[in-house]
Amino acid sequence: MAGRAEPSGPAACGGAPGLLPVLLLLLSAAAIIPRGDGQNLVTEDVTVVEGDVATISCRVKNSDDSVIQLLNPNRQTIYFRDFRPLKDSRFQLVNFSNSELRVSLTNVSISDEGRYFCQLYTDPPQEIYTTITVLVPPRNLVIDIQKEIAVEGEEIELNCTAMASRPATTIRWFKGNKELTGKSEVEQWSDMYTVTSQLLLKVGREDDGVPVICLVDHPAVKDLQTQRYLEVMYKPQVRVSQNYPVQGLTREGEPLELTCAAFGKPQPTDMRWLRVDDEMPQHVVVSGSNLLISNLNKTDNGTYRCEASNAVGKSHADYMLFVYDTTATTEPAVHGTPVPLNASTEALPTVQLNSRAGEEGAIRSVDHAVVGGVVAVVVFAMLCLLIILGRYFARHKGTYFTHEAKGADDAADADTAIINAEGGQNNSEEKKEYFI
């Protein structure tokens, strides 16, 4: 305790010898006052941050002008009524009356923590206590990172340490706005606590430049945090684009210009063009990231690849070229497919930027198939119609000849059949033929 009891004697009472016996009597009585239920005394516990001001209040609900005094955890009298026997200027009287004794304690430290007693000299005497709790915020908050520069795909270790706090600190981790989970360890030194939290983080190219934040949850402090920015190296991102023709077909005799763009960390230093599974045509001009064919022909068909590399690795993007005849006019439905930015020569499959060739051929194949199908259906329908008509005419012709002998079915012999037949001689008069 920073305060200490003043020596007894006249000097202790400010040179008032008549008051000394009274004080000694009261202090002796205080020493033998039993702990009561404090029904007439009221006080509250105090929680204060180290260095701030704590206010202790001893209040009497039903005052009868009895004496109130405040004692420290060592039972030394801080205030007796409005008189301060203890020589500690940090204690100051805020209010004194028959119903309250209120005292402030400035620049609170850990040594001031403990129980403070309020005593009321009634019959019987009463006593209650209030507890001062001192909070200590972390004195330092530091992030240590295992590797200052990481490579995509690596797992790195980060440690955040909050030193000398009371109570122990809770540490939270954030990557950007996303909260992560770390593992904390607590060490106690005397009355203080040091907390270290470990975070294991697998980084990718999207983490480059993202802050990792260590934030403290502690009752003595708000918004205490520190952060480190991640630095991640990654392989190049490669993309091939067609500058010319912008929207037209790649026809014979016309030019073609391709551009390769690559970005990585570190920036790619080596970029080259090649033709997949074949040699590069002699008339192809490569200038840095550009590839130019001034006069396209069928022999230029193939896949052209742009490769870029840096200290981390190599990536590529492909362009598939198909040269059309000069008479080709049909535009494809889709110009092409973008190349993935992180295509890897070793691990990832090649994704090609298709020209209009395959799509035009597919459209023509579909048109021919549709026309052939329609013709086949028409021919089949005509054949079916001819067969039905043939059978119809054949059936009606047979009926005509049968009608000539109608009525002869029941004849006993041939002569009778001829006589009975509708077309026989008996009816010859009914049927007459005229020839002109």
Buried (B, 14 or more C-beta within 10 A) or exposed (E): BBBEBBEEEEEBBEEEEEBBEEBEEBBEEBEEBEEBEBEBBBBEEBEBBBEEBBBBBBBBEEBEEBBBBBBBBEBBBBBBBEBBBBEBEBBBBEBBEEBBBBBBBEEBBEEBBBEBBBBBBBEEBBBBBBBBBBBBBBEEBBBEBEEEEBBBEBEBEBBBBBBBBBBBBEBBBBBEEEEBEBEBEEEEEEEBBBBBBBBEBEBBBEBBEBEBBBBBEBBBBEEBBBEBEBBBBBBBBBBBBBEEBEEEBBBBEBEBBBBBBBBBBEEBEEBBBBBBEEEEEEEBEBEEBEBBBEEBEEEBBBBBBBBBBBEBBBBBBBBBBBBBEEEBEEEBEEBBEEBBBBBBBEEEEBBBBBBBBEBBEEBEEEEEEEEEEEEEEEEEEEEEEEEEEEEEEEEEEEEEEEEEBEBBEEBEEEEEBBEBBBBBEEEEEEEEEEEE
